[in-house]
Amino acid sequence: MGEAALVPNSSPISQRGHLFYNTLFDENASCHIALGNAYRDTIAGGEDMTDEEFQSHGGNKSLIHTDFMIGSAEMDIDGIKKDGTREPVMRQGEWAIDL
């Protein structure tokens, strides 16, 4: 996996109800995941690591980075804590927690 992004259904771009057929715009309207290359700045010091170091820290190195939109107004997402308990993150496509 190269990326995971949570976007609430109430985001302005989502509320437009328009499909742009351009990933750079459409990914801002929906929760999405990407297969392929990971962003190096998601790991502390990742920009300065060799490819091997980046991968040993969990980063994915690939020639591709392809986004897939997966969000909807029906989506529920839970985080799972180290002790196995679940924490609601999104309910019905909206944030379930106060930030």
N, CA, C and O atoms as CSV, one atom per row, in Angstrom:
chain,resi,resn,atom,element,x,y,z
A,1,MET,N,N,0.846,-1.179,0.000
A,1,MET,CA,C,0.000,0.000,0.000
A,1,MET,C,C,0.890,1.241,0.000
A,1,MET,O,O,1.910,1.289,0.687
A,2,GLY,N,N,0.496,2.217,-0.763
A,2,GLY,CA,C,1.264,3.444,-0.850
A,2,GLY,C,C,0.632,4.619,-0.131
A,2,GLY,O,O,1.322,5.586,0.190
A,3,GLU,N,N,-0.686,4.556,0.132
A,3,GLU,CA,C,-1.367,5.703,0.742
A,3,GLU,C,C,-2.740,5.259,1.229
A,3,GLU,O,O,-3.380,4.385,0.644
A,4,ALA,N,N,-3.167,5.881,2.306
A,4,ALA,CA,C,-4.552,5.754,2.769
A,4,ALA,C,C,-4.995,7.142,3.206
A,4,ALA,O,O,-4.276,7.813,3.946
A,5,ALA,N,N,-6.155,7.578,2.765
A,5,ALA,CA,C,-6.645,8.913,3.102
A,5,ALA,C,C,-8.117,8.842,3.476
A,5,ALA,O,O,-8.919,8.202,2.796
A,6,LEU,N,N,-8.455,9.513,4.573
A,6,LEU,CA,C,-9.842,9.584,5.019
A,6,LEU,C,C,-10.381,10.973,4.701
A,6,LEU,O,O,-9.819,11.982,5.125
A,7,VAL,N,N,-11.462,11.009,3.961
A,7,VAL,CA,C,-12.088,12.262,3.531
A,7,VAL,C,C,-13.571,12.168,3.868
A,7,VAL,O,O,-14.240,11.246,3.402
A,8,PRO,N,N,-14.108,13.099,4.667
A,8,PRO,CA,C,-15.527,13.007,5.008
A,8,PRO,C,C,-16.424,13.252,3.797
A,8,PRO,O,O,-16.079,14.008,2.889
A,9,ASN,N,N,-17.565,12.603,3.805
A,9,ASN,CA,C,-18.525,12.764,2.719
A,9,ASN,C,C,-19.000,14.213,2.587
A,9,ASN,O,O,-19.442,14.626,1.515
A,10,SER,N,N,-18.911,14.978,3.664
A,10,SER,CA,C,-19.350,16.378,3.641
A,10,SER,C,C,-18.315,17.332,3.049
A,10,SER,O,O,-18.542,18.542,3.033
A,11,SER,N,N,-17.178,16.815,2.559
A,11,SER,CA,C,-16.171,17.710,1.984
A,11,SER,C,C,-16.787,18.492,0.817
A,11,SER,O,O,-17.643,17.964,0.107
A,12,PRO,N,N,-16.367,19.724,0.616
A,12,PRO,CA,C,-16.957,20.544,-0.452
A,12,PRO,C,C,-16.900,19.890,-1.834
A,12,PRO,O,O,-17.850,20.002,-2.609
A,13,ILE,N,N,-15.800,19.211,-2.149
A,13,ILE,CA,C,-15.695,18.587,-3.468
A,13,ILE,C,C,-16.662,17.416,-3.572
A,13,ILE,O,O,-17.284,17.219,-4.616
A,14,SER,N,N,-16.795,16.636,-2.500
A,14,SER,CA,C,-17.756,15.529,-2.512
A,14,SER,C,C,-19.183,16.045,-2.683
A,14,SER,O,O,-19.977,15.461,-3.419
A,15,GLN,N,N,-19.498,17.130,-2.007
A,15,GLN,CA,C,-20.852,17.672,-2.062
A,15,GLN,C,C,-21.211,18.230,-3.434
A,15,GLN,O,O,-22.390,18.396,-3.746
A,16,ARG,N,N,-20.215,18.517,-4.246
A,16,ARG,CA,C,-20.496,18.962,-5.624
A,16,ARG,C,C,-21.179,17.879,-6.426
A,16,ARG,O,O,-21.950,18.165,-7.342
A,17,GLY,N,N,-20.888,16.602,-6.075
A,17,GLY,CA,C,-21.501,15.502,-6.791
A,17,GLY,C,C,-21.023,15.366,-8.219
A,17,GLY,O,O,-21.740,14.847,-9.073
A,18,HIS,N,N,-19.815,15.830,-8.482
A,18,HIS,CA,C,-19.279,15.830,-9.847
A,18,HIS,C,C,-18.082,14.893,-9.929
A,18,HIS,O,O,-17.192,14.957,-9.080
A,19,LEU,N,N,-18.046,14.041,-10.919
A,19,LEU,CA,C,-16.899,13.175,-11.158
A,19,LEU,C,C,-16.010,13.856,-12.190
A,19,LEU,O,O,-16.431,14.106,-13.319
A,20,PHE,N,N,-14.777,14.151,-11.791
A,20,PHE,CA,C,-13.856,14.880,-12.664
A,20,PHE,C,C,-13.127,13.967,-13.654
A,20,PHE,O,O,-12.630,14.434,-14.679
A,21,TYR,N,N,-13.062,12.669,-13.351
A,21,TYR,CA,C,-12.273,11.723,-14.135
A,21,TYR,C,C,-10.801,12.126,-14.138
A,21,TYR,O,O,-10.077,11.896,-15.107
A,22,ASN,N,N,-10.378,12.735,-13.028
A,22,ASN,CA,C,-8.992,13.131,-12.816
A,22,ASN,C,C,-8.673,12.811,-11.356
A,22,ASN,O,O,-9.235,13.422,-10.446
A,23,THR,N,N,-7.785,11.868,-11.139
A,23,THR,CA,C,-7.501,11.386,-9.791
A,23,THR,C,C,-7.104,12.510,-8.845
A,23,THR,O,O,-7.494,12.489,-7.678
A,24,LEU,N,N,-6.345,13.481,-9.311
A,24,LEU,CA,C,-5.895,14.569,-8.433
A,24,LEU,C,C,-7.056,15.379,-7.871
A,24,LEU,O,O,-6.940,15.942,-6.782
A,25,PHE,N,N,-8.164,15.447,-8.586
A,25,PHE,CA,C,-9.360,16.118,-8.085
A,25,PHE,C,C,-10.275,15.131,-7.364
A,25,PHE,O,O,-10.748,15.404,-6.261
A,26,ASP,N,N,-10.517,13.997,-7.987
A,26,ASP,CA,C,-11.474,13.037,-7.432
A,26,ASP,C,C,-11.030,12.482,-6.081
A,26,ASP,O,O,-11.879,12.165,-5.248
A,27,GLU,N,N,-9.720,12.355,-5.839
A,27,GLU,CA,C,-9.264,11.811,-4.564
A,27,GLU,C,C,-9.593,12.750,-3.395
A,27,GLU,O,O,-9.588,12.318,-2.242
A,28,ASN,N,N,-9.872,14.001,-3.674
A,28,ASN,CA,C,-10.237,14.949,-2.617
A,28,ASN,C,C,-11.722,14.911,-2.288
A,28,ASN,O,O,-12.182,15.629,-1.401
A,29,ALA,N,N,-12.472,14.077,-3.000
A,29,ALA,CA,C,-13.909,13.965,-2.776
A,29,ALA,C,C,-14.276,12.680,-2.048
A,29,ALA,O,O,-15.449,12.458,-1.745
A,30,SER,N,N,-13.291,11.826,-1.760
A,30,SER,CA,C,-13.631,10.514,-1.230
A,30,SER,C,C,-12.469,9.905,-0.459
A,30,SER,O,O,-11.307,10.191,-0.744
A,31,CYS,N,N,-12.792,9.057,0.526
A,31,CYS,CA,C,-11.754,8.240,1.135
A,31,CYS,C,C,-11.111,7.429,0.023
A,31,CYS,O,O,-11.785,7.013,-0.919
A,32,HIS,N,N,-9.812,7.206,0.133
A,32,HIS,CA,C,-9.150,6.443,-0.910
A,32,HIS,C,C,-7.900,5.750,-0.390
A,32,HIS,O,O,-7.327,6.132,0.629
A,33,ILE,N,N,-7.500,4.724,-1.121
A,33,ILE,CA,C,-6.230,4.044,-0.879
A,33,ILE,C,C,-5.465,4.048,-2.188
A,33,ILE,O,O,-6.045,4.186,-3.264
A,34,ALA,N,N,-4.153,3.894,-2.081
A,34,ALA,CA,C,-3.328,3.804,-3.283
A,34,ALA,C,C,-2.434,2.581,-3.170
A,34,ALA,O,O,-1.828,2.322,-2.130
A,35,LEU,N,N,-2.369,1.852,-4.246
A,35,LEU,CA,C,-1.421,0.766,-4.350
A,35,LEU,C,C,-0.160,1.323,-4.978
A,35,LEU,O,O,-0.224,2.147,-5.890
A,36,GLY,N,N,0.986,0.876,-4.492
A,36,GLY,CA,C,2.240,1.299,-5.096
A,36,GLY,C,C,3.093,2.135,-4.176
A,36,GLY,O,O,3.108,1.934,-2.962
A,37,ASN,N,N,3.793,3.063,-4.758
A,37,ASN,CA,C,4.813,3.845,-4.069
A,37,ASN,C,C,4.248,4.643,-2.901
A,37,ASN,O,O,3.217,5.304,-3.025
A,38,ALA,N,N,4.936,4.573,-1.765
A,38,ALA,CA,C,4.554,5.341,-0.579
A,38,ALA,C,C,5.287,6.682,-0.571
A,38,ALA,O,O,6.353,6.825,-1.170
A,39,TYR,N,N,4.707,7.647,0.107
A,39,TYR,CA,C,5.350,8.953,0.250
A,39,TYR,C,C,6.415,8.871,1.338
A,39,TYR,O,O,6.133,8.426,2.451
A,40,ARG,N,N,7.614,9.289,1.029
A,40,ARG,CA,C,8.728,9.181,1.977
A,40,ARG,C,C,8.542,10.050,3.219
A,40,ARG,O,O,9.057,9.711,4.284
A,41,ASP,N,N,7.820,11.159,3.104
A,41,ASP,CA,C,7.674,12.043,4.269
A,41,ASP,C,C,6.694,11.505,5.308
A,41,ASP,O,O,6.450,12.164,6.319
A,42,THR,N,N,6.126,10.317,5.079
A,42,THR,CA,C,5.239,9.718,6.072
A,42,THR,C,C,6.013,8.946,7.134
A,42,THR,O,O,5.431,8.502,8.124
A,43,ILE,N,N,7.313,8.782,6.937
A,43,ILE,CA,C,8.181,8.128,7.910
A,43,ILE,C,C,9.240,9.142,8.317
A,43,ILE,O,O,9.887,9.750,7.464
A,44,ALA,N,N,9.414,9.323,9.623
A,44,ALA,CA,C,10.406,10.284,10.116
A,44,ALA,C,C,11.770,9.979,9.501
A,44,ALA,O,O,12.288,8.870,9.633
A,45,GLY,N,N,12.341,10.972,8.832
A,45,GLY,CA,C,13.643,10.817,8.197
A,45,GLY,C,C,13.600,10.072,6.879
A,45,GLY,O,O,14.649,9.794,6.297
A,46,GLY,N,N,12.409,9.741,6.395
A,46,GLY,CA,C,12.271,8.946,5.177
A,46,GLY,C,C,12.903,9.559,3.950
A,46,GLY,O,O,13.381,8.840,3.072
A,47,GLU,N,N,12.912,10.893,3.874
A,47,GLU,CA,C,13.487,11.561,2.699
A,47,GLU,C,C,14.982,11.315,2.575
A,47,GLU,O,O,15.539,11.378,1.479
A,48,ASP,N,N,15.640,11.029,3.715
A,48,ASP,CA,C,17.095,10.845,3.717
A,48,ASP,C,C,17.514,9.382,3.721
A,48,ASP,O,O,18.708,9.085,3.745
A,49,MET,N,N,16.553,8.463,3.697
A,49,MET,CA,C,16.860,7.027,3.743
A,49,MET,C,C,17.143,6.479,2.352
A,49,MET,O,O,16.647,6.989,1.347
A,50,THR,N,N,17.954,5.426,2.321
A,50,THR,CA,C,18.109,4.671,1.079
A,50,THR,C,C,16.809,3.905,0.849
A,50,THR,O,O,15.989,3.787,1.759
A,51,ASP,N,N,16.620,3.389,-0.355
A,51,ASP,CA,C,15.428,2.588,-0.635
A,51,ASP,C,C,15.324,1.423,0.340
A,51,ASP,O,O,14.235,1.125,0.831
A,52,GLU,N,N,16.434,0.763,0.626
A,52,GLU,CA,C,16.433,-0.385,1.531
A,52,GLU,C,C,16.033,0.028,2.948
A,52,GLU,O,O,15.261,-0.677,3.598
A,53,GLU,N,N,16.545,1.159,3.434
A,53,GLU,CA,C,16.181,1.646,4.768
A,53,GLU,C,C,14.698,2.008,4.824
A,53,GLU,O,O,14.011,1.683,5.792
A,54,PHE,N,N,14.214,2.678,3.790
A,54,PHE,CA,C,12.804,3.067,3.722
A,54,PHE,C,C,11.915,1.834,3.790
A,54,PHE,O,O,10.940,1.808,4.541
A,55,GLN,N,N,12.245,0.819,3.011
A,55,GLN,CA,C,11.459,-0.407,3.013
A,55,GLN,C,C,11.545,-1.130,4.351
A,55,GLN,O,O,10.555,-1.708,4.798
A,56,SER,N,N,12.704,-1.109,5.000
A,56,SER,CA,C,12.835,-1.781,6.305
A,56,SER,C,C,12.018,-1.087,7.387
A,56,SER,O,O,11.706,-1.693,8.412
A,57,HIS,N,N,11.668,0.181,7.167
A,57,HIS,CA,C,10.823,0.931,8.106
A,57,HIS,C,C,9.342,0.858,7.722
A,57,HIS,O,O,8.511,1.531,8.331
A,58,GLY,N,N,9.012,0.048,6.719
A,58,GLY,CA,C,7.615,-0.136,6.326
A,58,GLY,C,C,7.187,0.631,5.102
A,58,GLY,O,O,6.030,0.524,4.696
A,59,GLY,N,N,8.073,1.403,4.492
A,59,GLY,CA,C,7.734,2.152,3.283
A,59,GLY,C,C,7.704,1.241,2.068
A,59,GLY,O,O,8.443,0.259,2.004
A,60,ASN,N,N,6.861,1.563,1.114
A,60,ASN,CA,C,6.728,0.772,-0.098
A,60,ASN,C,C,7.390,1.513,-1.250
A,60,ASN,O,O,7.103,2.686,-1.487
A,61,LYS,N,N,8.268,0.832,-1.958
A,61,LYS,CA,C,8.941,1.399,-3.131
A,61,LYS,C,C,8.398,0.709,-4.376
A,61,LYS,O,O,8.467,-0.515,-4.489
A,62,SER,N,N,7.865,1.479,-5.299
A,62,SER,CA,C,7.254,0.916,-6.500
A,62,SER,C,C,7.325,1.936,-7.626
A,62,SER,O,O,7.512,3.128,-7.382
A,63,LEU,N,N,7.177,1.474,-8.841
A,63,LEU,CA,C,7.142,2.373,-10.001
A,63,LEU,C,C,5.769,2.998,-10.194
A,63,LEU,O,O,5.623,3.949,-10.962
A,64,ILE,N,N,4.747,2.467,-9.496
A,64,ILE,CA,C,3.392,2.983,-9.666
A,64,ILE,C,C,2.872,3.582,-8.358
A,64,ILE,O,O,3.429,3.339,-7.287
A,65,HIS,N,N,1.823,4.351,-8.458
A,65,HIS,CA,C,1.052,4.862,-7.324
A,65,HIS,C,C,-0.339,5.124,-7.895
A,65,HIS,O,O,-0.578,6.151,-8.531
A,66,THR,N,N,-1.250,4.184,-7.658
A,66,THR,CA,C,-2.574,4.264,-8.260
A,66,THR,C,C,-3.637,4.376,-7.183
A,66,THR,O,O,-3.762,3.489,-6.338
A,67,ASP,N,N,-4.405,5.459,-7.205
A,67,ASP,CA,C,-5.447,5.709,-6.212
A,67,ASP,C,C,-6.752,5.024,-6.597
A,67,ASP,O,O,-7.122,4.955,-7.769
A,68,PHE,N,N,-7.447,4.514,-5.560
A,68,PHE,CA,C,-8.779,3.934,-5.706
A,68,PHE,C,C,-9.695,4.602,-4.711
A,68,PHE,O,O,-9.426,4.572,-3.510
A,69,MET,N,N,-10.771,5.205,-5.181
A,69,MET,CA,C,-11.720,5.855,-4.293
A,69,MET,C,C,-12.628,4.791,-3.665
A,69,MET,O,O,-13.156,3.926,-4.365
A,70,ILE,N,N,-12.805,4.863,-2.336
A,70,ILE,CA,C,-13.591,3.850,-1.636
A,70,ILE,C,C,-14.635,4.455,-0.708
A,70,ILE,O,O,-15.390,3.706,-0.088
A,71,GLY,N,N,-14.709,5.758,-0.586
A,71,GLY,CA,C,-15.604,6.392,0.372
A,71,GLY,C,C,-17.050,6.436,-0.073
A,71,GLY,O,O,-17.367,6.315,-1.257
A,72,SER,N,N,-17.926,6.613,0.919
A,72,SER,CA,C,-19.352,6.785,0.642
A,72,SER,C,C,-20.026,7.318,1.900
A,72,SER,O,O,-19.412,7.370,2.966
A,73,ALA,N,N,-21.276,7.707,1.775
A,73,ALA,CA,C,-22.051,8.191,2.916
A,73,ALA,C,C,-22.448,7.046,3.844
A,73,ALA,O,O,-22.984,7.290,4.924
A,74,GLU,N,N,-22.196,5.819,3.446
A,74,GLU,CA,C,-22.520,4.661,4.274
A,74,GLU,C,C,-21.296,4.071,4.975
A,74,GLU,O,O,-21.430,3.108,5.729
A,75,MET,N,N,-20.113,4.626,4.742
A,75,MET,CA,C,-18.877,4.021,5.241
A,75,MET,C,C,-18.681,4.249,6.733
A,75,MET,O,O,-18.792,5.371,7.226
A,76,ASP,N,N,-18.385,3.156,7.446
A,76,ASP,CA,C,-17.991,3.204,8.853
A,76,ASP,C,C,-16.556,2.699,8.950
A,76,ASP,O,O,-16.209,1.682,8.349
A,77,ILE,N,N,-15.723,3.410,9.709
A,77,ILE,CA,C,-14.322,3.025,9.888
A,77,ILE,C,C,-14.016,3.020,11.370
A,77,ILE,O,O,-14.361,3.962,12.084
A,78,ASP,N,N,-13.369,1.962,11.836
A,78,ASP,CA,C,-12.909,1.861,13.221
A,78,ASP,C,C,-11.399,1.748,13.237
A,78,ASP,O,O,-10.805,1.115,12.364
A,79,GLY,N,N,-10.774,2.372,14.243
A,79,GLY,CA,C,-9.379,2.133,14.533
A,79,GLY,C,C,-9.308,1.017,15.553
A,79,GLY,O,O,-10.217,0.866,16.369
A,80,ILE,N,N,-8.252,0.237,15.520
A,80,ILE,CA,C,-8.080,-0.842,16.486
A,80,ILE,C,C,-6.848,-0.526,17.334
A,80,ILE,O,O,-5.735,-0.405,16.821
A,81,LYS,N,N,-7.071,-0.396,18.639
A,81,LYS,CA,C,-5.992,-0.072,19.566
A,81,LYS,C,C,-5.122,-1.292,19.845
A,81,LYS,O,O,-5.495,-2.416,19.508
A,82,LYS,N,N,-3.968,-1.071,20.459
A,82,LYS,CA,C,-3.046,-2.167,20.773
A,82,LYS,C,C,-3.710,-3.244,21.622
A,82,LYS,O,O,-3.393,-4.426,21.488
A,83,ASP,N,N,-4.631,-2.840,22.497
A,83,ASP,CA,C,-5.291,-3.828,23.365
A,83,ASP,C,C,-6.459,-4.531,22.673
A,83,ASP,O,O,-7.137,-5.355,23.287
A,84,GLY,N,N,-6.698,-4.209,21.389
A,84,GLY,CA,C,-7.743,-4.867,20.621
A,84,GLY,C,C,-9.089,-4.162,20.648
A,84,GLY,O,O,-9.994,-4.535,19.901
A,85,THR,N,N,-9.237,-3.150,21.495
A,85,THR,CA,C,-10.510,-2.431,21.512
A,85,THR,C,C,-10.628,-1.568,20.259
A,85,THR,O,O,-9.631,-1.147,19.672
A,86,ARG,N,N,-11.872,-1.320,19.871
A,86,ARG,CA,C,-12.143,-0.548,18.657
A,86,ARG,C,C,-12.559,0.874,19.026
A,86,ARG,O,O,-13.256,1.107,20.014
A,87,GLU,N,N,-12.111,1.805,18.205
A,87,GLU,CA,C,-12.428,3.220,18.392
A,87,GLU,C,C,-13.084,3.732,17.120
A,87,GLU,O,O,-12.459,3.690,16.060
A,88,PRO,N,N,-14.321,4.213,17.186
A,88,PRO,CA,C,-14.954,4.753,15.970
A,88,PRO,C,C,-14.174,5.949,15.419
A,88,PRO,O,O,-13.841,6.875,16.159
A,89,VAL,N,N,-13.891,5.922,14.139
A,89,VAL,CA,C,-13.198,7.022,13.467
A,89,VAL,C,C,-14.168,7.747,12.540
A,89,VAL,O,O,-14.251,8.975,12.564
A,90,MET,N,N,-14.902,6.992,11.723
A,90,MET,CA,C,-15.908,7.576,10.832
A,90,MET,C,C,-17.196,6.770,10.951
A,90,MET,O,O,-17.174,5.545,11.070
A,91,ARG,N,N,-18.308,7.480,10.915
A,91,ARG,CA,C,-19.626,6.850,10.907
A,91,ARG,C,C,-20.452,7.516,9.817
A,91,ARG,O,O,-20.567,8.740,9.761
A,92,GLN,N,N,-21.020,6.690,8.956
A,92,GLN,CA,C,-21.828,7.151,7.835
A,92,GLN,C,C,-21.103,8.230,7.031
A,92,GLN,O,O,-21.684,9.242,6.640
A,93,GLY,N,N,-19.811,7.977,6.800
A,93,GLY,CA,C,-19.004,8.849,5.960
A,93,GLY,C,C,-18.531,10.141,6.610
A,93,GLY,O,O,-17.952,10.994,5.938
A,94,GLU,N,N,-18.770,10.298,7.907
A,94,GLU,CA,C,-18.362,11.530,8.618
A,94,GLU,C,C,-17.482,11.185,9.812
A,94,GLU,O,O,-17.527,10.069,10.328
A,95,TRP,N,N,-16.677,12.164,10.249
A,95,TRP,CA,C,-15.818,11.958,11.414
A,95,TRP,C,C,-16.661,11.608,12.639
A,95,TRP,O,O,-17.671,12.259,12.907
A,96,ALA,N,N,-16.255,10.599,13.367
A,96,ALA,CA,C,-16.944,10.181,14.574
A,96,ALA,C,C,-16.274,10.735,15.829
A,96,ALA,O,O,-16.794,10.584,16.934
A,97,ILE,N,N,-15.131,11.368,15.656
A,97,ILE,CA,C,-14.377,11.903,16.783
A,97,ILE,C,C,-14.238,13.404,16.654
A,97,ILE,O,O,-14.277,13.954,15.553
A,98,ASP,N,N,-14.077,14.051,17.775
A,98,ASP,CA,C,-13.811,15.488,17.771
A,98,ASP,C,C,-12.323,15.694,17.641
A,98,ASP,O,O,-11.545,15.098,18.387
A,99,LEU,N,N,-11.916,16.528,16.707
A,99,LEU,CA,C,-10.482,16.791,16.507
A,99,LEU,C,C,-10.044,18.009,17.259
A,99,LEU,O,O,-8.871,18.378,17.206
